[in-house]
Amino acid sequence: MLYKPNMLSNLDAVLSKGYLAIDKKYDKLITSLRTAYAKGLTLDKQQTSYDDLIDGFRLGLKPFTFK
């Protein structure tokens, strides 16, 4: 599963560059992003709230490349 680190690094790039605006009504996604914890380039799902939401978001970014 080589794509997982790339998906996490894309998510990091989107967030750190300020490319993302999330409406406050999506509070579970916001919580998921705030509680996300990675070991290396792997998401630690045991420590991340609503990990299924962050997985869906990362999957949605898969076709894109951010640097």
N, C-alpha and C positions, 0 to 999 in steps of 0.2 A: 504494500500500500504506500507507494512512493508519493502519492498526491497529498497525503495528510499534512506533512510539514509545509508544503507549498500553500495549501489552503490557509493554514494558520499564519504564515508570513504575509499572505495577501490581506488577511483580516487586520493584522498589526499595522500594515502600511496604510490601509484605509482609515483606521482610527487615529494613528499618529499624525497623519497629514491633514486631518480635519475634513476629509471628503464625505463624511457621514453626518446626517442630521436625522434624528429619530424623534418622532412626536412622543410626548410624555404619556400618551394613552397606551403605548407599548411598554408598560412598566416591567413586564416579565423579561422582555428582551434586554432592556436596560440593566436590570438586575443580573441577568446572565452575563452580559459583557463586563459588568463591574466585578463580578465574583470569579471570572475566568482565571484559571491558574494553569500555567504550562510548565512542564518539566522538559527543558530543552525546547524542541519544536513539537511536542506532543501535548495536547490538552488533557489535563487531569480532570476527568469527569466526576471523580469522587468529591472534589472540592469545588466544582462549578455548579451553581444553581441553574436549573432549567437548561441542562446541557443539550437537550434535543433542539432547543431554539437556536443555540449558537451553532450547532451542527448544520441546521438548515440554512442559516445565514452564511456560514463558510461555504457550503455547497453552492449557494447562489453566486458566490464570488469566483467559483472555479474557472469559468471561461475567461476571466480577466487577469491581467498581470500588472502588478503595481510595484514600483521600485522606490 
